[in-house]
Amino acid sequence: MALSEEGITESYIKKSTEQGFQRSPNQSQYFPITFIEPLEANKSAVGLDVSTHPPVSASANKAISLKKHVITPLLSLVQQKDKFTGVVVYYPVYKKEFQTNTVLLKGFVEAVFELDLLLVGVHQSLDQNNFTY
């Protein structure tokens, strides 16, 4: 399905900067976000090249080299720049080319976790002085 059919008109690969999103420069490799749920709340992340964010880039490259899932350090998510309680899990997806017997990276499965939202119930039910994450 075309991005424009989903109401996304800026269908270019972009990077996140202190001045906001900017078109990514030409480079040999990109890791753009193309499918995201829920879409409406996350439209701004579509097209974002996650390799332009240093902690995320390091984790994505580590996932590629290890060929397994990797979790980022705590970071600020694009939609919530005011808090550093998110982590992202990157799991590389490969496709084996049977004719050449080579394995090619197709992309990533990316799972975003907002730890403060996941753990708020635990945090509220325990003594806050004895609980950190």
N, CA, C and O of each residue as an XYZ file, in Angstrom:
532
protein
N       0.850     -1.176      0.000
C       0.000      0.000      0.000
C       0.898      1.243      0.000
O       1.869      1.301      0.755
N       0.596      2.199     -0.809
C       1.360      3.438     -0.888
C       1.144      4.274      0.367
O       0.054      4.290      0.938
N       2.183      4.958      0.781
C       2.081      5.801      1.969
C       1.031      6.890      1.775
O       0.357      7.281      2.728
N       0.890      7.382      0.545
C      -0.082      8.443      0.302
C      -1.515      7.957      0.544
O      -2.377      8.754      0.915
N      -1.781      6.662      0.340
C      -3.105      6.113      0.610
C      -3.424      6.125      2.098
O      -4.591      6.081      2.488
N      -2.391      6.185      2.926
C      -2.565      6.249      4.380
C      -2.588      7.694      4.877
O      -2.651      7.934      6.082
N      -2.538      8.648      3.959
C      -2.561     10.055      4.352
C      -1.196     10.618      4.685
O      -1.090     11.686      5.287
N      -0.154      9.908      4.297
C       1.208     10.371      4.564
C       1.753     10.954      3.273
O       2.027     10.227      2.318
N       1.907     12.259      3.253
C       2.334     12.924      2.028
C       3.851     13.095      1.960
O       4.415     13.184      0.870
N       4.507     13.141      3.105
C       5.964     13.281      3.119
C       6.583     11.889      3.101
O       6.980     11.368      4.143
N       6.665     11.296      1.930
C       7.153      9.924      1.815
C       8.617      9.900      1.382
O       8.980      9.242      0.407
N       9.439     10.617      2.116
C      10.870     10.582      1.859
C      11.576     10.154      3.139
O      11.012     10.218      4.231
N      12.811      9.720      2.983
C      13.583      9.302      4.143
C      14.134     10.550      4.811
O      14.713     11.421      4.162
N      13.942     10.618      6.126
C      14.333     11.814      6.860
C      15.159     11.449      8.080
O      15.189     10.300      8.521
N      15.824     12.456      8.606
C      16.588     12.278      9.836
C      16.078     13.270     10.870
O      15.509     14.309     10.537
N      16.295     12.927     12.114
C      15.877     13.795     13.201
C      17.045     14.681     13.602
O      18.147     14.192     13.850
N      16.804     15.981     13.665
C      17.844     16.929     14.069
C      17.278     17.819     15.173
O      16.091     17.744     15.487
N      18.108     18.641     15.745
C      17.642     19.578     16.769
C      16.625     20.560     16.193
O      15.810     21.104     16.937
N      16.659     20.793     14.888
C      15.719     21.693     14.230
C      14.480     20.961     13.708
O      13.656     21.562     13.019
N      14.342     19.677     14.027
C      13.218     18.885     13.536
C      13.662     17.922     12.457
O      14.853     17.652     12.305
N      12.701     17.404     11.709
C      13.023     16.448     10.657
C      13.567     17.167      9.437
O      13.086     18.234      9.055
N      14.579     16.560      8.835
C      15.148     17.053      7.588
C      15.362     15.875      6.654
O      15.551     14.742      7.095
N      15.329     16.157      5.362
C      15.555     15.103      4.373
C      16.962     14.522      4.577
O      17.934     15.261      4.732
N      17.048     13.194      4.573
C      18.341     12.526      4.752
C      19.214     12.732      3.525
O      18.717     12.765      2.399
N      20.504     12.871      3.743
C      21.413     12.979      2.598
C      21.544     11.626      1.907
O      21.186     10.595      2.476
N      22.053     11.633      0.693
C      22.287     10.376     -0.015
C      23.342      9.578      0.732
O      24.396     10.101      1.091
N      23.048      8.319      0.959
C      24.005      7.436      1.605
C      23.757      6.023      1.110
O      22.748      5.759      0.456
N      24.671      5.114      1.416
C      24.571      3.757      0.877
C      23.536      2.904      1.597
O      23.054      1.920      1.035
N      23.189      3.256      2.812
C      22.270      2.430      3.589
C      21.365      3.298      4.454
O      21.807      4.282      5.047
N      20.101      2.921      4.514
C      19.124      3.593      5.365
C      18.363      2.531      6.158
O      18.260      1.383      5.726
N      17.839      2.912      7.305
C      16.933      2.066      8.084
C      15.662      2.868      8.357
O      15.401      3.233      9.503
N      14.857      3.152      7.309
C      13.667      3.982      7.519
C      12.503      3.188      8.117
O      12.336      2.000      7.841
N      11.721      3.856      8.926
C      10.493      3.263      9.455
C       9.448      3.352      8.354
O       9.164      4.440      7.853
N       8.872      2.209      7.974
C       7.866      2.210      6.908
C       6.499      1.738      7.382
O       5.483      2.223      6.885
N       6.446      0.822      8.312
C       5.184      0.336      8.859
C       5.199      0.588     10.357
O       6.170      0.251     11.034
N       4.136      1.174     10.875
C       4.099      1.511     12.293
C       2.651      1.461     12.779
O       1.728      1.826     12.052
N       2.472      1.018     13.983
C       1.137      0.968     14.594
C       1.207      1.508     16.000
O       2.187      1.230     16.692
N       0.251      2.247     16.458
C      -0.878      2.769     15.685
C      -0.394      3.906     14.775
O       0.360      4.780     15.202
N      -0.826      3.876     13.556
C      -0.348      4.826     12.559
C      -0.687      6.268     12.906
O       0.183      7.137     12.849
N      -1.917      6.530     13.257
C      -2.351      7.918     13.469
C      -1.491      8.647     14.493
O      -1.122      9.802     14.280
N      -1.172      7.999     15.583
C      -0.381      8.636     16.643
C       1.109      8.702     16.307
O       1.868      9.404     16.975
N       1.526      7.970     15.272
C       2.957      7.862     14.972
C       3.339      8.255     13.555
O       4.434      7.932     13.095
N       2.443      8.949     12.857
C       2.722      9.317     11.460
C       4.041     10.052     11.293
O       4.725      9.883     10.284
N       4.404     10.868     12.277
C       5.630     11.661     12.139
C       6.877     10.786     12.064
O       7.908     11.235     11.562
N       6.806      9.555     12.548
C       7.969      8.671     12.531
C       8.144      7.938     11.204
O       9.220      7.398     10.944
N       7.115      7.905     10.360
C       7.224      7.221      9.071
C       8.276      7.921      8.220
O       8.247      9.140      8.051
N       9.198      7.138      7.691
C      10.277      7.679      6.865
C      11.518      8.033      7.662
O      12.560      8.333      7.080
N      11.426      8.003      8.979
C      12.579      8.349      9.811
C      13.641      7.274      9.697
O      13.371      6.097      9.940
N      14.833      7.671      9.332
C      15.979      6.767      9.247
C      16.533      6.593     10.652
O      17.187      7.492     11.180
N      16.275      5.440     11.259
C      16.694      5.237     12.646
C      18.207      5.206     12.782
O      18.721      5.340     13.893
N      18.927      5.034     11.693
C      20.395      5.029     11.777
C      20.960      6.420     12.024
O      22.161      6.563     12.254
N      20.111      7.455     11.980
C      20.613      8.813     12.226
C      20.595      9.180     13.702
O      21.055     10.261     14.070
N      20.073      8.306     14.554
C      20.037      8.546     15.993
C      21.130      7.669     16.615
O      20.985      6.447     16.625
N      22.229      8.257     17.137
C      23.401      7.467     17.546
C      23.124      6.257     18.448
O      23.619      5.176     18.131
N      22.364      6.365     19.553
C      22.159      5.160     20.363
C      21.387      4.070     19.609
O      21.649      2.879     19.780
N      20.446      4.491     18.784
C      19.651      3.538     18.018
C      20.506      2.914     16.924
O      20.437      1.706     16.697
N      21.300      3.715     16.255
C      22.165      3.221     15.190
C      23.120      2.156     15.713
O      23.309      1.119     15.076
N      23.718      2.410     16.866
C      24.643      1.437     17.454
C      23.925      0.131     17.758
O      24.468     -0.945     17.509
N      22.708      0.211     18.294
C      21.944     -0.993     18.622
C      21.521     -1.739     17.359
O      21.606     -2.967     17.317
N      21.071     -1.031     16.338
C      20.663     -1.671     15.091
C      21.854     -2.366     14.430
O      21.731     -3.491     13.945
N      22.990     -1.701     14.412
C      24.186     -2.319     13.826
C      24.652     -3.527     14.636
O      25.133     -4.506     14.066
N      24.516     -3.466     15.947
C      24.866     -4.601     16.794
C      23.930     -5.778     16.508
O      24.373     -6.925     16.458
N      22.643     -5.496     16.320
C      21.680     -6.551     15.991
C      22.042     -7.226     14.671
O      21.917     -8.443     14.531
N      22.490     -6.428     13.707
C      22.901     -6.981     12.417
C      24.116     -7.881     12.597
O      24.141     -8.998     12.079
N      25.112     -7.411     13.320
C      26.336     -8.193     13.465
C      26.129     -9.466     14.282
O      26.754    -10.489     14.004
N      25.246     -9.408     15.297
C      24.986    -10.584     16.127
C      23.894    -11.491     15.558
O      23.745    -12.642     15.967
N      23.123    -10.936     14.588
C      21.978    -11.640     13.996
C      20.977    -12.070     15.071
O      20.442    -13.178     15.028
N      20.734    -11.187     16.028
C      19.732    -11.439     17.062
C      19.224    -10.107     17.592
O      19.734     -9.049     17.227
N      18.223    -10.165     18.450
C      17.613     -8.943     18.961
C      18.586     -8.189     19.878
O      19.416     -8.786     20.564
N      18.453     -6.874     19.863
C      19.258     -5.991     20.716
C      18.329     -4.902     21.244
O      17.459     -4.405     20.529
N      18.531     -4.546     22.501
C      17.724     -3.515     23.149
C      18.574     -2.248     23.285
O      19.729     -2.310     23.708
N      18.000     -1.116     22.927
C      18.714      0.159     23.050
C      18.838      0.552     24.520
O      18.121      0.024     25.369
N      19.744      1.473     24.818
C      19.714      2.071     26.155
C      18.463      2.938     26.293
O      17.786      3.203     25.300
N      18.149      3.380     27.509
C      17.020      4.289     27.703
C      17.201      5.499     26.800
O      18.300      6.044     26.699
N      16.134      5.917     26.151
C      16.228      7.073     25.255
C      14.915      7.810     25.189
O      13.880      7.341     25.663
N      14.989      8.970     24.592
C      13.809      9.790     24.352
C      13.219      9.369     23.017
O      13.922      9.332     22.007
N      11.930      9.052     23.010
C      11.266      8.659     21.777
C      10.902      9.892     20.965
O      10.730     10.976     21.522
N      10.786      9.734     19.662
C      10.514     10.855     18.763
C       9.260     11.611     19.189
O       9.230     12.841     19.151
N       8.232     10.880     19.592
C       6.968     11.503     19.940
C       6.984     12.111     21.344
O       6.076     12.867     21.692
N       7.999     11.795     22.155
C       8.037     12.273     23.534
C       9.446     12.710     23.897
O      10.153     12.016     24.627
N       9.841     13.840     23.393
C      11.203     14.307     23.580
C      11.503     14.741     25.015
O      12.666     14.941     25.366
N      10.471     14.888     25.846
C      10.675     15.406     27.186
C      10.972     14.336     28.235
O      11.221     14.667     29.394
N      10.949     13.046     27.845
C      11.260     12.014     28.828
C      12.145     10.935     28.213
O      12.070     10.657     27.016
N      12.974     10.340     29.043
C      13.932      9.338     28.600
C      13.586      7.993     29.233
O      14.375      7.431     29.993
N      12.409      7.490     28.914
C      11.958      6.239     29.507
C      11.611      5.194     28.454
O      10.936      4.211     28.759
N      12.056      5.391     27.244
C      11.760      4.434     26.189
C      12.954      3.558     25.877
O      14.103      3.971     26.028
N      12.668      2.344     25.439
C      13.682      1.473     24.862
C      13.089      0.904     23.583
O      11.871      0.793     23.440
N      13.959      0.552     22.668
C      13.530     -0.033     21.409
C      14.273     -1.348     21.243
O      15.479     -1.429     21.477
N      13.546     -2.368     20.840
C      14.157     -3.656     20.544
C      14.228     -3.784     19.027
O      13.228     -3.610     18.331
N      15.413     -4.087     18.529
C      15.606     -4.299     17.094
C      15.920     -5.767     16.851
O      16.812     -6.343     17.472
N      15.161     -6.358     15.928
C      15.383     -7.749     15.548
C      15.559     -7.781     14.031
O      14.617     -7.485     13.295
N      16.751     -8.136     13.556
C      16.982     -8.129     12.109
C      16.252     -9.277     11.406
O      16.143    -10.385     11.932
N      15.765     -8.983     10.223
C      15.065     -9.970      9.405
C      15.891    -10.186      8.140
O      16.270     -9.234      7.458
N      16.159    -11.447      7.841
C      16.996    -11.793      6.703
C      16.216    -12.620      5.699
O      15.217    -13.258      6.031
N      16.692    -12.595      4.470
C      16.119    -13.424      3.413
C      17.269    -14.181      2.770
O      18.286    -13.596      2.396
N      17.092    -15.477      2.649
C      18.123    -16.293      2.019
C      17.842    -16.392      0.528
O      16.754    -16.791      0.112
N      18.831    -16.025     -0.262
C      18.745    -16.153     -1.712
C      19.212    -17.564     -2.069
O      20.391    -17.891     -1.934
N      18.273    -18.395     -2.526
C      18.597    -19.795     -2.763
C      19.543    -20.002     -3.947
O      20.347    -20.935     -3.935
N      19.459    -19.150     -4.961
C      20.317    -19.330     -6.129
C      21.779    -19.064     -5.796
O      22.667    -19.758     -6.292
N      22.031    -18.059     -4.955
C      23.419    -17.720     -4.612
C      23.801    -18.183     -3.213
O      24.967    -18.103     -2.826
N      22.816    -18.670     -2.448
C      23.027    -19.123     -1.066
C      23.570    -18.004     -0.162
O      24.323    -18.262      0.777
N      23.180    -16.779     -0.458
C      23.587    -15.660      0.386
C      22.401    -15.219      1.239
O      21.242    -15.438      0.887
N      22.719    -14.602      2.353
C      21.704    -14.113      3.273
C      21.735    -12.591      3.218
O      22.780    -11.974      3.424
N      20.582    -11.993      2.940
C      20.486    -10.545      2.794
C      19.604     -9.958      3.887
O      18.555    -10.513      4.213
N      20.031     -8.840      4.445
C      19.213     -8.126      5.423
C      18.025     -7.504      4.699
O      18.206     -6.759      3.736
N      16.816     -7.804      5.155
C      15.610     -7.223      4.568
C      15.119     -6.030      5.377
O      14.478     -5.130      4.834
N      15.415     -6.020      6.669
C      14.960     -4.937      7.527
C      14.964     -5.376      8.973
O      15.676     -6.302      9.364
N      14.149     -4.687      9.763
C      14.056     -4.966     11.188
C      12.606     -5.055     11.622
O      11.720     -4.425     11.044
N      12.393     -5.841     12.639
C      11.178     -5.710     13.420
C      11.592     -4.822     14.584
O      12.581     -5.091     15.265
N      10.836     -3.777     14.800
C      11.156     -2.814     15.848
C      10.004     -2.779     16.835
O       8.854     -2.565     16.450
N      10.310     -2.988     18.101
C       9.280     -2.914     19.147
C       9.689     -1.825     20.121
O      10.799     -1.839     20.653
N       8.785     -0.878     20.351
C       9.046      0.256     21.235
C       8.325      0.022     22.555
O       7.147     -0.333     22.580
N       9.044      0.225     23.642
C       8.469      0.063     24.979
C       8.657      1.352     25.761
O       9.778      1.839     25.910
N       7.570      1.894     26.254
C       7.616      3.046     27.149
C       7.590      2.486     28.567
O       6.527      2.150     29.090
N       8.752      2.390     29.177
C       8.870      1.713     30.461
C       8.040      2.369     31.555
O       7.489      1.682     32.415
N       7.948      3.697     31.526
C       7.142      4.343     32.568
C       5.681      3.930     32.480
O       5.024      3.763     33.508
N       5.162      3.762     31.270
C       3.765      3.330     31.110
C       3.592      1.852     31.447
O       2.580      1.461     32.029
N       4.572      1.035     31.086
C       4.487     -0.391     31.381
C       4.569     -0.679     32.875
O       3.937     -1.612     33.371
N       5.348      0.126     33.587
C       5.629     -0.166     34.986
C       4.895      0.732     35.974
O       5.135      0.636     37.177
N       4.016      1.597     35.502
C       3.348      2.541     36.394
C       2.549      1.830     37.485
O       2.526      2.289     38.628
N       1.904      0.732     37.154
C       1.135     -0.006     38.156
C       2.024     -0.589     39.237
O       1.683     -0.546     40.420
N       3.156     -1.132     38.838
C       4.107     -1.678     39.806
C       4.658     -0.557     40.668
O       4.749     -0.689     41.889
N       5.017      0.522     40.044
C       5.607      1.663     40.742
C       4.634      2.234     41.775
O       5.033      2.584     42.885
N       3.378      2.324     41.407
C       2.382      2.891     42.317
C       2.046      1.952     43.464
O       1.675      2.411     44.544
N       2.168      0.641     43.253
C       1.804     -0.299     44.306
C       2.960     -0.594     45.262
O       2.740     -1.176     46.324
N       4.178     -0.209     44.910
C       5.337     -0.439     45.761
C       5.808      0.862     46.389
O       5.439      1.954     45.956
N       6.610      0.722     47.391
C       7.256      1.893     47.995
C       8.182      2.498     46.946
O       9.102      1.824     46.481
N       7.962      3.740     46.568
C       8.719      4.372     45.491
C      10.209      4.503     45.815
O      11.023      4.646     44.903
N      10.575      4.456     47.083
C      11.992      4.534     47.442
C      12.726      3.235     47.159
O      13.956      3.222     47.105
N      11.995      2.142     46.978
C      12.617      0.842     46.741
C      12.483      0.368     45.311
O      12.732     -0.803     45.028
N      12.096      1.247     44.400
C      11.839      0.817     43.037
C      12.502      1.777     42.053
O      12.232      2.978     42.074
N      13.359      1.253     41.201
C      13.955      2.046     40.127
C      13.989      1.192     38.877
O      13.926     -0.036     38.944
N      14.088      1.847     37.748
C      14.297      1.112     36.501
C      15.190      1.928     35.610
O      15.506      1.505     34.498
